[in-house]
Amino acid sequence: MNITIAHFGTYYVGMSGGVEKVTCQFANAMIKRGHHVTILYRDSREGSPYFYLDPNVKQHNILFEKGKQIISDKLPFPLRICREIARLFSQKAAQAINARYKGMQYGKSIKKYLDSHPTDIIISCSAPSTKYTITDAHCQIPVIQMIHADPEIQFPDFSAAEKNAISQCKAMQILTAKGLSFAQAMFPSLPITVIGNPIEPAPEIKTTYEEQIICSVGNLCPRKNQEFLVKAFEKLHSDFPDWTLELWGGNSSHYGKKVKAYIQNHQLEQYVKICGKTQNVNDVYLHSSILAIPSISEGFPLAVGEAMAVGLPVIGLKACGGVNSLVKNNITGYLTDNTLSDYILALRKLMSDTKLRQKLGQQGYKDIQQYAPNTIWNKWEQLMLSIVNN
């Protein structure tokens, strides 16, 4: 098959997010299976993704032609003002302004590329990507909508134009069965398939749980809720003075600066470390004893799956979709209420008991095997072939 991945919803070059990681994993896997893969992306610069990409994967920036940017990725200033005013009242209205103007800009470039490059199927990474491809580029090639977030959180913010475009897809993929009924209610005529993200086998599994380190992996942002974790750890510090908390991920946002300021203002620098990005996340899990992920919402949290594949117990919020699909309370970790007291109690249990950390971590390692890459890529390949063959 000739597979094209449409990645127009966010930036692409050097981005270390979950969508970009899955995009690269998907492309690499399909190349190994003998397919031809192209990633169509939009970015203000040309370049490579943050994650490893097989050199046989083709990449094309729709904003560039012959090394020169010919389309702006930003709205004109008056429209940006209108969008931000609209955002105060409705996320949908703000997205609609984005989608309408950018669609006029991007559609022609997408169509030009697809018209001159044979493609059997398109995998769309986002709702805006689908709108630009189907509505603005007038694409007749079958499209599968890939969903990276919890449908109950993400779908209500779809604009009418995005919903209309998605309804014209041939299929939709969601990450967990918990989102199935909500997705079906919003898109009743669209075939919806549950396929999780692949969790690569860890090169090394934990054998000791003596390390007095809690890790949290993910870009610092309000949705990931790291300040909540820092406050919980602060309450435990006097009882566990030898323990440290490591926050791994991008930290250049306003929220990241806020978390850093809290750590400094409460004299926690020696015990709470903001560590930045890493290409060796397995090493982070190996030298830790607990993964704490206080996210408010997730689609399919790769950090949780990767930590479980190493053998780490996980503490998350029971109301967080994605986390509550992977973590089994009292079996592979703890799912708590969204209160500091409940989260502190769970942390205390694991910080106090080495054998408990080992027991829950090893059960997590067993559970996560259902997301082995071959299992996931087989499902994707079967889905694509069923659409192309029909």
N, C-alpha and C positions, 0 to 999 in steps of 0.2 A: 504493500500500500504506500501511496504518497500521502503523508500525514502533515498537516500544517497546524501549528499551535498559535492561536491568536492571543497575544499578551499586550493589550492596550490599556488596561485599567489602571496600572501603576507603572512607575519607572522600572527599568530592567537592568541596566548596566551597573554592576557592582553592588546590587541590592542583595541583602542577606536575609530576606524574609522567607516565610514558609511557602508562599505561592511560587517564588522563584526557585526554591529548592526542589519542590515537587515538579515544576516545569522541566528542570534539568534532569532529574531522575527519570521522568517519563520519556524525554527525548533520548537519553542514553539507552534506556531499556529497549525501546522500539528499534533503535539502530542495531543493537545486538541481535534482535530477532529478525533482521533482514529487511526492515522497512526503511523508507526514505523519509527524513524528518526535517522540516523547516520551522524555525521560530520567527514569526513576524512580531515585532515589538515596536513600541514607540518610546523614544527617549530624546532628551536634549543633546545627547552625544552618542556616538557609535562606540562599541566596545564589547567586552565580554562580561558574562554574568559573574557573580561572586563565587558560585559553586562550579565544580568541575563539569565541563561539557565535552562530550565526545567530538573530536575534530571533524567527524563526518556529518555532524548536524549543521545545516545551513542556517544563517541568521540574516535577517534583513530589517533595518530600521525604516519604517514607513515615512518618517519625517525627512529622510535624507535621500539624495540622489547623487551618485558619483562623488561621495565624500563631502558633499555640501548640504547643509540644512536648508530645505526649501519650504518647510511648513513649520510654523511655530507650535509649541506644545502648550502655550499659555493663551488664555482668553484676552481679548483687548481690555484695557483698563476699565472702561465704563461697564463692560459686562461682568468683570470681576467684582465690581462694587455691587451690581445688581445681585450677583450670585450670593455674596456674603450677607446682604440684607435678607434675601430669600431664605438663607440657611437659618436665620434667627427664628423663622416661623415654621419652616418645613424642610427637612433633609431631601425629601422627594423633589420639591421645587428647585432646590439648589442643583441637584443632580440633573434635573431636566434641562436647566440652562447650560450646564457643562455638555451634556450629551447632544443637545441640538446644534450648538455652534461647532464643537469639535467634530461632530459627525459630518458636517459639511466640509470640513478640512481634511479629515482622515479618509472618508469614503472613497474618493477618487483614487487616492494612492493605494489603498487596499485592493480596489478593483483592478487597477493597472497591473499590480503584481500577480494577482490570482489569474487574470486573463492570459498571462504569458508563462505561467508555471503550473504544470499539471498537478492537480490535487484531488485525492479521492475523498478525504474527510477532513473537517476542521474541528479541533478541540479548542473551545473558547474558555479562557481562564477567568472570565468575569462577565457580569451583566453588561457593562459598557462595551466590552470587546464584542459581545454578541450583537448589540445594537449597531455598532459601527460596521460590523461585517454583513449582517443580514439586511438591515434597513438602509444604511447609507452606501454600502458597496453593492447592494442589490445582488448579493451572492446566492446562487442556486445550488452550491455544493452542500451536502449534508453537514450539519453542525451538531456537535454534542456540547451541552452546557456543563462545564465542570464547576462544582460548588466547593468553595474552600472554607465556608463558615457555617455556623448554626443557622438553618433556614428560619427558625423563629425569630432570630435576631436580625438577619440580613434581609429577608424577603420583604418585610413591611416598608423598607426604604427604597425598593425598586420604583423607578418612575414608570408612568404608563407606557412610555416608549420602550423602556427596557423589558417590561412584562410582555408587551406585544411581540418583541423580537424573540424573547426566550420561548414563547409559545409556538414559534415557528421552527424551533429546533427539532431534530429527529429523536433526541433522548436527552435526559439529564442524569448526571451522576451526583449523588450526595455521599457524605462521608460515614454517617452512622444511621442505623435503623430508627433511632429516636426521632430523627427529623422527617421520616417518611410520610407520616399522616399529614403533617403541616404542609409539606411540599406538594403532596397530591391534592390537597384542598385548594391550593392556589393555582396549580396547573393540572386540572383534572384530565385533560386529554393528552398529556405529555408522558411517555414512558419514562419511569424513574427507576434507576438502579443504584443500589447501595454498594459502593466500593471504597474501602478505607485507603489510607495512604500506606505505602510500603515502609516497613521498618527493616533497615539493613541489619544483618547479624553483626553484633559487636565483635571487633577483632580480639577483644579480651573481656572476660567476665570477672566480676568481683569475687574475691575469695576471702576478703577480710572486711569487717564492718567496724573497725576500731577508729577510723578517721573521724575527727570531731569537726566536720565541715558540712554545712547545709549549702546546697547550690540551688540557684534559680536561673533558668536559661530562657532568654527571650528579650527582644528589644524593650527598653524602658519606655512604657507608654501607659496611659490611664487604663486601657483594657487589660493589660497584664498585671496592674495593681500592685507593683512592687513596694510602694510606700506602706501598704497594709502589712506586708511581710516584715519590713524593717521594724515597724512598730511592735509587731508580735515578738520578734527576736529581742528587741530592746527590753521587753518585760521579763525575758528569761535569762538575760545576760548575767545577772548577779548570781543566779543559781547554777549557771553553766559557764564559768569564766574562761574555760579553755576552748569553747566552741567559737567558730567564726561562720559568717554568712557571706557567700560569694554571689554577686549578681553579674551574670554574663549576658552580653548582647549590646547592640548599639545604644548609645546613651547621649546622643547629641540633641535630643528634643528638649522642648521646654520642660516637659515632665521629668526627663532625666536630670535636668539641672535642679529641679525641685527636690527630687529624691536625694541628690548629692548634698544639697543645702541642709536637708533634714539630718543627714548623717553627721555633717560637720557641726551643726548647731547643738546636737545632743552628744557630742564627743564620742562618736562611735567609729571613727575612722580605723582604729586598730582592730576592730572586730567585724565591721561590715565593709567589704571590698567591692568597689565597682570595677569590674575586670575588663570590660569592653568585649569586642568580637573575638571569636576564635575559629580556626579551621580544624581544630582537634577537640571537638566537643566530647568525644569518648574519654579523653584523658580527664576532662572535668568530672565526668560521672565516676570514673575509677577512683579518683582521690577524694570523693565525697561519700557521705553515708546516708544522705536524705536529699531527695529532690522536692522542693517546695514550690508550688505553682498556684499562686492566689488569683489567677485570672478570673475576670467576671464573665467572659465569654470566649469560646474557642470553637473552631470547626473540628479539626482533628489535630490535637497538639503534638507536633513531632517531638518536642522535648520530652513529653511524658513517655511516648513510645520508645524513644531512644534510650532514656534512662532505665526503663523496665527491661530493655534488651540487654543492658549491662548487669542488671540485678539490683537496681535501687528501689527502695520503697518510696511512694509518692504521697504527698499531702496536697489536696486541692479543695475547692469549694463544691459542695454537692449540687448547687444550682447551676454550675458551669457546664453547659453542653460541650461534648467532646471529652472533657476531663472525666465527667461522670459516666461516659461510655467505655473508657479504658480502665479506670481505677475501680476496683471492687472494695467497698468499705470493709475494714477489718480483715481483709484477705490479701490484698496487694498494696494497701496503704490506707489512708484515711480521707474521707469526704466530710467536710465540716460545714456548719452553718456559717453565714457570712458575718461572723462576729469575731472580734479579737479574742474573746475569752475561749470560744470553741476552738479556734485555730491554735491558740497557745496550748490548750490542753492536749491536742494531737501532737504538736511538736514536742511537748514535754514527755509524752509516752515514748516516742521514738528516741529522743535524745537520752533518755534514761536507761534504755534497754538494748544492748548490743544484739542479743539473741532474737529479739523481736524484729529489729531491723533486718537481720539475716533471713528470718522466716518469711516476712512479707516481701522482701526483695526477690527471693528465690522463686516464690509463687508468681510474682509479676513476670519474671523471666519466662516461665512456662506459658503463662497466658498470652504473652505478646507474640508467640510463634505463629498465631493465626494470621498475622499480617506479614508473613514472609514475602519478600519481593516477588518470587515466582508465582505465588498464589494471587497477588494483586495484579501483576501484569497479565496473567492468563485471563483474568476477568475483563480487563480493559481490552485486550486483543479480541476476545470473543464478542464483546459489545460492538467494537468497531467493524469487525468482519460481518456481523449480522446486519448492520446498517448498509455497509457498502455492497454486500451481495444481494440486498433487496432493492 
